[in-house]
Amino acid sequence: MLLEKIENKDYTIILWTIEESKDELLEILNFNPDIIEQISAFNSEKRTLEYLAVRCALKEVLPNAIISYDNNGKPYLNNCNYNISISHTGHFAAIIISQSHSTGIDIERITERVERVKHKFLSENELSNINSKSERTHLALLWAAKEAAYKILNIPQLSFYDIETDKFQPYLNGDFNAKIKNNDILNLQYKVYRDFVLVWTIK
């Protein structure tokens, strides 16, 4: 089900909450035979629902667009002139599309999981900047930011330690910067929901 649409002159974001069954999602997609063939190879119901939900989200803005993947697994639209990035977690899926910019998006649940692995993706400087009063939300935002940055840069050897986020105070929405090891600087925008965060960037 369409949860939210965020739109401006540079990009459109569609956020989808996965409440439908596989058959209900397929119905939204008009039982597209190519999609049915793709999901026939999936062994996971979760993966199937995420795959279908992303395409339902895309249909909200580009009804005839087809998602393909390059050799690095990066999604692209092979029949229209838009850049796309996709993400999903739990019962949520999100896409961002833009005609004029490269895109990166990530959605992350606010749980203790990211807290357990914070030393594996944050530098000591970044760890020192964490707001203790909103630690889980802050960590979820940083994880999602690095995922979104990784997706937009599409550099296979890039690690999360190569993406250094600036200090910021989390609010319900806002933005912050991240410096990449090649001296690129990305501006990352975010929105905090009850159970998850959404972070995106364009360049």
VOLOKOL-731025 format. One record per residue: z, y, x of N, C-alpha, C, O in turn; residue number from 0; residue in three letters. Coordinates in steps of 0.1 Angstrom, whole numbers, plus 5000, padded with zeros to 4 digits. Atoms other than C-alpha are relative to their C-alpha. Layout:
<nodes>
n.pz, n.py, n.px, ca.pz, ca.py, ca.px, c.pz, c.py, c.px, o.pz, o.py, o.px, seq, type
Z, Y, X, Z, Y, X, Z, Y, X, Z, Y, X, NUM, ALA
...
</nodes>
This chain:
<nodes>
n.pz, n.py, n.px, ca.pz, ca.py, ca.px, c.pz, c.py, c.px, o.pz, o.py, o.px, seq, type
5000, 4988, 5008, 5000, 5000, 5000, 5000, 5012, 5009, 5008, 5013, 5019, 0, MET
5001, 4987, 4993, 4991, 5035, 5013, 5014, 5006, 4999, 5019, 5009, 4988, 1, LEU
4987, 4994, 5000, 5024, 5050, 5024, 4999, 5015, 5003, 5006, 5023, 4997, 2, LEU
5002, 4986, 4996, 5012, 5083, 5040, 4987, 5002, 5006, 4982, 4994, 5014, 3, GLU
5013, 4995, 4993, 4981, 5102, 5051, 5004, 5013, 5007, 5008, 5022, 5000, 4, LYS
4997, 4988, 4992, 4985, 5128, 5079, 4986, 5004, 5005, 4979, 4997, 5011, 5, ILE
5014, 4996, 4998, 4953, 5148, 5083, 5000, 5015, 5005, 5007, 5024, 5000, 6, GLU
5004, 4987, 4996, 4941, 5179, 5102, 4986, 5000, 5005, 4979, 4990, 5004, 7, ASN
5014, 4999, 4995, 4909, 5191, 5118, 4996, 4991, 5011, 4985, 4988, 5014, 8, LYS
5003, 5008, 4989, 4913, 5169, 5148, 5001, 4985, 4998, 4995, 4977, 5005, 9, ASP
4998, 5015, 5002, 4924, 5135, 5134, 5006, 4998, 4986, 5010, 5007, 4979, 10, TYR
4994, 5005, 5013, 4935, 5115, 5104, 5008, 4988, 5003, 5003, 4979, 5011, 11, THR
4991, 5011, 4998, 4964, 5091, 5104, 5002, 4993, 4986, 5005, 5001, 4976, 12, ILE
4996, 5007, 5012, 4969, 5064, 5077, 5011, 4990, 5003, 5010, 4982, 5013, 13, ILE
4988, 5009, 4999, 5002, 5046, 5074, 5001, 4991, 4988, 5001, 4996, 4976, 14, LEU
5000, 5010, 5010, 5003, 5014, 5054, 5012, 4992, 5000, 5016, 4987, 5011, 15, TRP
4989, 5009, 5001, 5032, 4994, 5042, 4995, 4987, 4994, 4989, 4987, 4983, 16, THR
5006, 5013, 5004, 5024, 4957, 5039, 5009, 4994, 4990, 5018, 4986, 4993, 17, ILE
4992, 5006, 5011, 5037, 4947, 5005, 4991, 4990, 4992, 4996, 4983, 4984, 18, GLU
5009, 5009, 5007, 5006, 4927, 4994, 5000, 4986, 5006, 5003, 4985, 5018, 19, GLU
5003, 5013, 4994, 4998, 4891, 4998, 4987, 5000, 5006, 4979, 5010, 5006, 20, SER
5013, 5001, 4993, 4968, 4879, 5018, 4989, 5002, 4990, 4979, 5009, 4992, 21, LYS
5011, 4999, 5010, 4947, 4875, 4986, 4999, 5014, 4994, 4988, 5019, 4991, 22, ASP
5001, 4986, 5005, 4957, 4910, 4974, 4994, 5009, 5010, 4986, 5019, 5006, 23, GLU
5006, 4991, 4989, 4947, 4926, 5007, 4985, 4997, 5000, 4977, 5006, 5002, 24, LEU
5014, 5004, 5000, 4914, 4906, 5006, 4993, 5006, 4988, 4981, 5010, 4989, 25, LEU
5006, 4994, 5012, 4908, 4919, 4971, 4997, 5015, 5003, 4986, 5020, 4999, 26, GLU
5003, 4986, 4996, 4911, 4955, 4984, 4988, 5001, 5009, 4980, 5011, 5008, 27, ILE
5011, 5000, 4991, 4886, 4946, 5010, 4987, 4993, 4994, 4978, 4990, 5002, 28, LEU
5012, 5006, 5007, 4862, 4931, 4984, 4996, 4986, 5005, 4985, 4982, 5005, 29, ASN
5002, 5014, 4995, 4866, 4896, 4999, 4989, 5000, 5010, 4980, 4991, 5009, 30, PHE
5011, 4999, 4990, 4844, 4907, 5028, 4999, 4986, 5008, 5009, 4982, 5014, 31, ASN
5001, 5013, 4993, 4830, 4874, 5042, 5002, 5000, 5015, 5007, 4990, 5020, 32, PRO
4998, 5000, 4985, 4831, 4885, 5078, 5014, 5001, 5003, 5019, 4994, 5013, 33, ASP
4985, 5000, 4998, 4868, 4893, 5075, 5006, 4987, 4997, 5015, 4983, 5004, 34, ILE
4994, 5014, 5004, 4875, 4860, 5058, 4997, 4990, 5011, 5006, 4982, 5015, 35, ILE
5003, 5008, 4988, 4857, 4843, 5087, 5009, 5002, 5012, 5014, 4993, 5018, 36, GLU
4991, 4996, 4989, 4878, 4862, 5112, 5014, 4994, 4999, 5020, 4988, 5008, 37, GLN
4986, 5005, 5002, 4912, 4853, 5097, 5001, 4985, 4998, 5012, 4980, 4999, 38, ILE
5000, 5014, 5001, 4902, 4817, 5092, 5005, 4993, 5013, 5010, 4982, 5013, 39, SER
4996, 5006, 4987, 4909, 4812, 5129, 5015, 5004, 5004, 5020, 4999, 5014, 40, ALA
4987, 4996, 4997, 4944, 4827, 5127, 5010, 4989, 4996, 5009, 4983, 4986, 41, PHE
4990, 5010, 5003, 4974, 4804, 5128, 5013, 5007, 4995, 5022, 5000, 4990, 42, ASN
4988, 4993, 5004, 5000, 4831, 5119, 4997, 5008, 4987, 4988, 5016, 4987, 43, SER
5001, 4992, 5012, 5005, 4846, 5084, 5002, 5015, 5003, 4996, 5023, 4998, 44, GLU
4997, 4986, 4996, 5020, 4877, 5100, 4988, 5007, 5006, 4985, 5018, 5003, 45, LYS
5012, 4994, 4993, 4989, 4883, 5122, 4990, 5002, 4989, 4983, 5012, 4990, 46, ARG
5010, 4999, 5010, 4967, 4877, 5092, 5002, 5013, 4991, 4993, 5021, 4989, 47, THR
4997, 4988, 5008, 4985, 4903, 5071, 4998, 5013, 5007, 4994, 5023, 5002, 48, LEU
5001, 4988, 4992, 4986, 4928, 5099, 4985, 5004, 5002, 4981, 5015, 5000, 49, GLU
5015, 4999, 4998, 4948, 4923, 5105, 4994, 5006, 4988, 4986, 5016, 4988, 50, TYR
5006, 4996, 5012, 4940, 4928, 5069, 5005, 5014, 4996, 4998, 5023, 4991, 51, LEU
4994, 4987, 5003, 4964, 4958, 5064, 4994, 5011, 5008, 4991, 5022, 5002, 52, ALA
5007, 4990, 4992, 4948, 4977, 5093, 4986, 5003, 4994, 4982, 5015, 4993, 53, VAL
5013, 4997, 5006, 4914, 4973, 5076, 5001, 5006, 4987, 4992, 5014, 4983, 54, ARG
4997, 4993, 5012, 4928, 4983, 5043, 5003, 5015, 5002, 4998, 5024, 4995, 55, CYS
4997, 4986, 4997, 4942, 5015, 5059, 4987, 5007, 5004, 4985, 5018, 5000, 56, ALA
5012, 4994, 4996, 4908, 5022, 5075, 4991, 5003, 4988, 4984, 5013, 4988, 57, LEU
5009, 4999, 5012, 4890, 5017, 5042, 5004, 5013, 4992, 4995, 5018, 4985, 58, LYS
4996, 4988, 5006, 4910, 5047, 5029, 4992, 5012, 5004, 4991, 5022, 4997, 59, GLU
5007, 4989, 4995, 4891, 5070, 5051, 4985, 4998, 5004, 4977, 5006, 5003, 60, VAL
5014, 5003, 4996, 4860, 5052, 5063, 4997, 4986, 4994, 4998, 4976, 5000, 61, LEU
5001, 5013, 5007, 4851, 5025, 5037, 4991, 4990, 5006, 4992, 4978, 5004, 62, PRO
5010, 5009, 4995, 4822, 5011, 5056, 5001, 4997, 5015, 4993, 4990, 5021, 63, ASN
4998, 5002, 4986, 4836, 5011, 5091, 5004, 4986, 5004, 5010, 4979, 4996, 64, ALA
4997, 5014, 4995, 4838, 4979, 5111, 5008, 5001, 5014, 5003, 5008, 5023, 65, ILE
4992, 5000, 4988, 4865, 4974, 5138, 4995, 4988, 5009, 4995, 4977, 5005, 66, ILE
5003, 5010, 4990, 4854, 4956, 5170, 5010, 5003, 5012, 5017, 5012, 5012, 67, SER
4991, 4999, 4989, 4872, 4951, 5203, 4992, 4999, 5013, 4983, 4990, 5014, 68, TYR
5006, 5001, 4987, 4861, 4957, 5239, 5006, 4989, 5009, 5015, 4982, 5004, 69, ASP
4995, 5010, 4991, 4868, 4934, 5269, 5015, 5001, 5003, 5021, 4991, 5007, 70, ASN
4986, 4998, 4998, 4902, 4949, 5273, 5009, 5000, 4988, 5021, 5002, 4988, 71, ASN
4993, 5001, 5012, 4911, 4944, 5237, 5002, 5014, 4993, 5009, 5015, 4983, 72, GLY
4999, 4987, 5007, 4908, 4981, 5228, 4990, 5001, 4988, 4979, 4997, 4989, 73, LYS
5008, 5000, 5012, 4895, 4986, 5193, 4990, 5012, 5000, 4993, 5023, 5005, 74, PRO
5010, 4989, 5002, 4864, 5007, 5185, 4993, 4997, 4987, 4992, 4986, 4982, 75, TYR
5008, 5002, 5012, 4842, 5013, 5155, 4986, 5000, 5004, 4980, 5010, 5009, 76, LEU
5013, 5002, 4994, 4808, 5000, 5162, 4989, 5005, 4991, 4977, 5003, 4994, 77, ASN
5010, 4995, 5009, 4790, 5015, 5132, 5002, 5014, 4995, 4996, 5019, 4986, 78, ASN
4998, 4986, 5003, 4803, 5051, 5131, 5006, 5007, 5012, 5012, 5001, 5020, 79, CYS
4997, 4992, 4988, 4810, 5079, 5155, 5015, 5005, 4999, 5017, 5017, 4998, 80, ASN
4986, 4996, 5000, 4848, 5079, 5154, 5008, 4991, 5011, 5004, 4980, 5013, 81, TYR
4990, 5007, 4992, 4875, 5069, 5179, 5011, 4995, 4991, 5015, 5002, 4982, 82, ASN
4989, 5006, 5008, 4903, 5047, 5166, 5011, 4994, 5009, 5008, 4989, 5020, 83, ILE
4989, 5008, 4995, 4937, 5034, 5176, 5008, 4994, 4989, 5009, 5000, 4978, 84, SER
4992, 5006, 5010, 4958, 5010, 5157, 5013, 4994, 5005, 5015, 4993, 5017, 85, ILE
4987, 5005, 4996, 4993, 4997, 5156, 5006, 4993, 4988, 5003, 4997, 4976, 86, SER
4993, 5007, 5011, 5015, 4974, 5135, 5013, 4995, 5005, 5014, 4990, 5016, 87, HIS
4987, 5007, 4997, 5051, 4962, 5134, 5007, 4997, 4987, 5007, 5005, 4978, 88, THR
4993, 5003, 5012, 5071, 4944, 5108, 4990, 5001, 4988, 4980, 4994, 4987, 89, GLY
5007, 4998, 5012, 5058, 4954, 5074, 4992, 5013, 5000, 4988, 5018, 4989, 90, HIS
5008, 4987, 4999, 5039, 4985, 5086, 4988, 4999, 5009, 4989, 4992, 5019, 91, PHE
5012, 4999, 4992, 5005, 4993, 5100, 4996, 5014, 5000, 4998, 5021, 4990, 92, ALA
5005, 4986, 4999, 4990, 5025, 5112, 4987, 5001, 5008, 4985, 4993, 5017, 93, ALA
5012, 4998, 4993, 4957, 5038, 5123, 4998, 5015, 5002, 5004, 5023, 4994, 94, ILE
5003, 4986, 4998, 4945, 5072, 5138, 4985, 5000, 5004, 4981, 4992, 5012, 95, ILE
5014, 4998, 4997, 4908, 5082, 5138, 4997, 5014, 5004, 5004, 5024, 4999, 96, ILE
5005, 4986, 4996, 4890, 5112, 5154, 4986, 4999, 5004, 4982, 4990, 5011, 97, SER
5014, 4999, 4995, 4854, 5122, 5159, 5000, 5007, 5013, 4990, 5005, 5021, 98, GLN
5001, 4991, 4988, 4862, 5147, 5187, 5009, 4997, 5011, 5008, 5002, 5022, 99, SER
4990, 5003, 4990, 4891, 5131, 5206, 5002, 4985, 5001, 5000, 4978, 4992, 100, HIS
4994, 5013, 4999, 4903, 5099, 5221, 5013, 5000, 4994, 5020, 5010, 4992, 101, SER
4988, 5001, 5008, 4933, 5086, 5203, 5009, 4988, 5005, 5004, 4979, 5010, 102, THR
4990, 5011, 4997, 4965, 5065, 5208, 5011, 5002, 4990, 5016, 5013, 4987, 103, GLY
4989, 4999, 5010, 4991, 5056, 5182, 5009, 4987, 5002, 5004, 4977, 5006, 104, ILE
4991, 5012, 5000, 5021, 5033, 5181, 5011, 5002, 4990, 5016, 5013, 4987, 105, ASP
4989, 5000, 5010, 5047, 5024, 5154, 5010, 4990, 5006, 5007, 4979, 5010, 106, ILE
4989, 5008, 4994, 5081, 5010, 5165, 5012, 5000, 4990, 5016, 5011, 4986, 107, GLU
4988, 5000, 5009, 5110, 4998, 5144, 5012, 5004, 5008, 5013, 5003, 5021, 108, ARG
4988, 4995, 4994, 5144, 5013, 5152, 5010, 4988, 4999, 5017, 4987, 4989, 109, ILE
4991, 5012, 4999, 5164, 4982, 5163, 5007, 5000, 5013, 5004, 5008, 5022, 110, THR
4993, 5002, 4987, 5186, 4970, 5191, 4990, 4994, 5011, 4994, 4994, 5023, 111, GLU
5009, 5007, 4990, 5156, 4952, 5207, 4996, 5009, 5012, 4996, 5005, 5023, 112, ARG
5005, 4991, 4989, 5143, 4983, 5226, 5012, 5004, 5009, 5011, 5006, 5021, 113, VAL
4988, 4997, 4992, 5179, 4991, 5236, 5003, 4990, 5011, 5007, 4993, 5022, 114, GLU
4997, 5011, 4991, 5182, 4957, 5253, 4990, 5001, 5012, 4994, 4996, 5023, 115, ARG
5010, 5000, 4989, 5151, 4963, 5275, 4997, 5014, 5005, 4987, 5016, 5012, 116, VAL
5003, 4986, 4996, 5154, 5000, 5282, 4998, 5002, 5015, 4990, 5010, 5019, 117, LYS
5002, 4999, 4986, 5157, 4995, 5319, 4987, 4994, 5005, 4983, 4997, 5016, 118, HIS
5013, 5006, 4996, 5124, 4977, 5319, 4988, 5009, 4998, 4977, 5006, 5002, 119, LYS
5011, 4991, 5002, 5103, 5006, 5308, 5003, 5015, 5002, 4995, 5023, 5001, 120, PHE
4996, 4986, 4998, 5123, 5038, 5315, 5005, 5002, 5015, 5012, 4993, 5020, 121, LEU
4995, 4996, 4987, 5130, 5055, 5349, 5014, 5004, 4999, 5019, 5007, 4988, 122, SER
4986, 4995, 5000, 5165, 5065, 5359, 5001, 5014, 4994, 5010, 5017, 4987, 123, GLU
5000, 4986, 5005, 5156, 5101, 5351, 4998, 5000, 4985, 5005, 5007, 4978, 124, ASN
5002, 5001, 5015, 5144, 5091, 5316, 5012, 4995, 4993, 5016, 5000, 4983, 125, GLU
4988, 5005, 5005, 5175, 5071, 5310, 5011, 5010, 4999, 5019, 5010, 4990, 126, LEU
4989, 4990, 5000, 5197, 5100, 5319, 4997, 5011, 4989, 5007, 5018, 4985, 127, SER
5003, 4990, 5011, 5179, 5121, 5292, 5002, 4995, 4986, 5000, 5003, 4977, 128, ASN
4998, 5005, 5014, 5187, 5098, 5263, 5012, 5006, 4993, 5022, 5008, 4999, 129, ILE
4989, 4994, 5009, 5207, 5114, 5235, 5009, 4988, 4995, 5004, 4980, 4987, 130, ASN
4991, 5011, 5003, 5237, 5091, 5231, 5003, 4999, 4984, 5006, 4988, 4979, 131, SER
4997, 4999, 5015, 5242, 5102, 5194, 4988, 4994, 4992, 4990, 4990, 4980, 132, LYS
5012, 5005, 5007, 5207, 5090, 5185, 4992, 4991, 5009, 4980, 4991, 5010, 133, SER
5006, 5008, 4989, 5201, 5064, 5212, 4989, 4991, 4995, 4978, 4991, 5001, 134, GLU
5010, 5010, 5005, 5182, 5038, 5192, 4987, 5007, 4996, 4976, 5003, 4999, 135, ARG
5011, 4992, 5004, 5159, 5064, 5177, 4992, 5005, 5012, 4980, 5005, 5013, 136, THR
5006, 4994, 4988, 5153, 5081, 5210, 4993, 4989, 5008, 4982, 4992, 5013, 137, HIS
5007, 5010, 4993, 5145, 5048, 5227, 4988, 4995, 4993, 4978, 4992, 5000, 138, LEU
5012, 5005, 5008, 5121, 5037, 5199, 4989, 5010, 5002, 4977, 5006, 5004, 139, ALA
5010, 4989, 4998, 5103, 5071, 5203, 4994, 4998, 5014, 4982, 5000, 5016, 140, LEU
5005, 5001, 4986, 5100, 5066, 5241, 4991, 4988, 5002, 4981, 4988, 5008, 141, LEU
5009, 5012, 4999, 5087, 5030, 5238, 4987, 5003, 4993, 4976, 5000, 4999, 142, TRP
5012, 4997, 5008, 5062, 5041, 5211, 4991, 5010, 5008, 4979, 5009, 5008, 143, ALA
5007, 4990, 4992, 5052, 5071, 5233, 4992, 4993, 5011, 4980, 4997, 5014, 144, ALA
5007, 5006, 4988, 5044, 5049, 5263, 4989, 4990, 4995, 4979, 4989, 5002, 145, LYS
5010, 5009, 5006, 5025, 5024, 5241, 4988, 5009, 4996, 4976, 5005, 4999, 146, GLU
5011, 4991, 5004, 5004, 5053, 5226, 4993, 5005, 5012, 4980, 5006, 5012, 147, ALA
5006, 4995, 4987, 4998, 5067, 5261, 4992, 4989, 5006, 4980, 4992, 5010, 148, ALA
5007, 5011, 4994, 4988, 5033, 5274, 4987, 4998, 4993, 4976, 4995, 4999, 149, TYR
5012, 5002, 5008, 4963, 5029, 5246, 4989, 5010, 5002, 4978, 5007, 5003, 150, LYS
5010, 4990, 4999, 4946, 5062, 5249, 4994, 5001, 5014, 4983, 5004, 5016, 151, ILE
5005, 4999, 4987, 4943, 5060, 5287, 4992, 4988, 5004, 4982, 4989, 5011, 152, LEU
5008, 5012, 4998, 4930, 5024, 5287, 4998, 4997, 5015, 4987, 4994, 5019, 153, ASN
5000, 5003, 4985, 4939, 5018, 5324, 5007, 4987, 5001, 5020, 4987, 5000, 154, ILE
4994, 5014, 5000, 4946, 4980, 5327, 5012, 4999, 5009, 5022, 4992, 5006, 155, PRO
4990, 5002, 4990, 4968, 4983, 5358, 5012, 5010, 4998, 5022, 5010, 5005, 156, GLN
4990, 4990, 5002, 4989, 5012, 5344, 5013, 4993, 4995, 5013, 4984, 4986, 157, LEU
4988, 5006, 5005, 5026, 5003, 5339, 5008, 5011, 4993, 5004, 5023, 4994, 158, SER
4992, 4990, 5007, 5052, 5020, 5317, 5007, 5010, 5010, 5010, 5021, 5006, 159, PHE
4993, 4991, 4990, 5069, 5034, 5349, 4990, 5011, 5005, 4995, 5021, 5010, 160, TYR
5010, 4990, 4996, 5036, 5053, 5356, 4999, 5011, 4989, 4992, 5021, 4991, 161, ASP
5000, 4990, 5011, 5042, 5073, 5323, 5014, 5005, 5000, 5023, 4999, 4995, 162, ILE
4987, 4994, 5000, 5071, 5097, 5327, 5001, 5011, 4989, 4994, 5021, 4989, 163, GLU
4998, 4991, 5012, 5083, 5114, 5295, 5009, 5012, 5004, 5019, 5010, 5011, 164, THR
4991, 4988, 4998, 5098, 5149, 5295, 5013, 4998, 4991, 5013, 4991, 4982, 165, ASP
4988, 5000, 5008, 5133, 5155, 5282, 4997, 5007, 4987, 4991, 5017, 4987, 166, LYS
5001, 4993, 5013, 5134, 5163, 5245, 5012, 4995, 4991, 5018, 4985, 4993, 167, PHE
4989, 5003, 5010, 5159, 5163, 5216, 4993, 4994, 4987, 4985, 5001, 4981, 168, GLN
5007, 5006, 5012, 5147, 5139, 5188, 5004, 5007, 4987, 5016, 5009, 4984, 169, PRO
4997, 4995, 5014, 5144, 5154, 5153, 4992, 4991, 4991, 4987, 4981, 4995, 170, TYR
5007, 5008, 5009, 5127, 5141, 5122, 4985, 5000, 5003, 4978, 4991, 5000, 171, LEU
5014, 5000, 4995, 5093, 5152, 5137, 5000, 5011, 5011, 5008, 5019, 5012, 172, ASN
5001, 4991, 4989, 5082, 5171, 5167, 4989, 4995, 5011, 4981, 4987, 5007, 173, GLY
5009, 5004, 4990, 5064, 5167, 5200, 5007, 5001, 5014, 5016, 5008, 5015, 174, ASP
4995, 4999, 4986, 5070, 5162, 5238, 4988, 4995, 5009, 4978, 4990, 5004, 175, PHE
5011, 5003, 4991, 5049, 5157, 5269, 5004, 4988, 5009, 5015, 4984, 5010, 176, ASN
4998, 5011, 4990, 5044, 5128, 5293, 4990, 5002, 5011, 4979, 5006, 5009, 177, ALA
5008, 4998, 4988, 5031, 5130, 5328, 4996, 4986, 5005, 5004, 4977, 5006, 178, LYS
5006, 5012, 4996, 5008, 5102, 5340, 4999, 5000, 5016, 4998, 5011, 5021, 179, ILE
5000, 5000, 4985, 5007, 5090, 5377, 4988, 5006, 5005, 4988, 5011, 5017, 180, LYS
5012, 4993, 4995, 4972, 5104, 5380, 5000, 5015, 4997, 4990, 5022, 4998, 181, ASN
4998, 4986, 5003, 4986, 5138, 5370, 4995, 5005, 4987, 4995, 5017, 4984, 182, ASN
5002, 4996, 5014, 4973, 5138, 5335, 5012, 5003, 4993, 5023, 4998, 4996, 183, ASP
4989, 4997, 5008, 4996, 5153, 5310, 4996, 4998, 4985, 4986, 5004, 4981, 184, ILE
5003, 5003, 5014, 4996, 5140, 5274, 5011, 5007, 4991, 5023, 5007, 4994, 185, LEU
4991, 4995, 5010, 5012, 5158, 5244, 5001, 4989, 4989, 4991, 4985, 4984, 186, ASN
4997, 5011, 5010, 5028, 5132, 5221, 5007, 5006, 4988, 5017, 5013, 4989, 187, LEU
4994, 4995, 5012, 5036, 5140, 5185, 5007, 4988, 4993, 5003, 4976, 4995, 188, GLN
4992, 5011, 5006, 5061, 5120, 5164, 5005, 5003, 4987, 5006, 5015, 4983, 189, TYR
4994, 4999, 5013, 5076, 5114, 5131, 5010, 4988, 4999, 5007, 4977, 5002, 190, LYS
4989, 5011, 5001, 5109, 5095, 5124, 5002, 4997, 4985, 5004, 5006, 4977, 191, VAL
4997, 5005, 5014, 5113, 5074, 5092, 5013, 4993, 5000, 5020, 4993, 5010, 192, TYR
4987, 5007, 5001, 5143, 5055, 5080, 5001, 4988, 5009, 5012, 4987, 5016, 193, ARG
4999, 5013, 4992, 5135, 5022, 5098, 4991, 5000, 5012, 4992, 4990, 5020, 194, ASP
5010, 5001, 4989, 5108, 5031, 5123, 4996, 5014, 5004, 4999, 5024, 4997, 195, PHE
5006, 4988, 4995, 5091, 5058, 5143, 4985, 4999, 5002, 4980, 4988, 5004, 196, VAL
5014, 5000, 4998, 5055, 5068, 5146, 4997, 5011, 5011, 5001, 5022, 5009, 197, LEU
5003, 4991, 4989, 5041, 5084, 5178, 4985, 4999, 5002, 4979, 4988, 5001, 198, VAL
5014, 5000, 4998, 5005, 5095, 5184, 4996, 5011, 5010, 5004, 5021, 5012, 199, TRP
5005, 4990, 4990, 4984, 5115, 5209, 4985, 5000, 4999, 4979, 4990, 4996, 200, THR
5014, 4999, 4999, 4949, 5127, 5213, 4996, 5007, 5013, 5005, 5014, 5019, 201, ILE
5004, 4993, 4988, 4929, 5140, 5243, 4985, 5002, 5000, 4979, 5008, 5009, 202, LYS
</nodes>
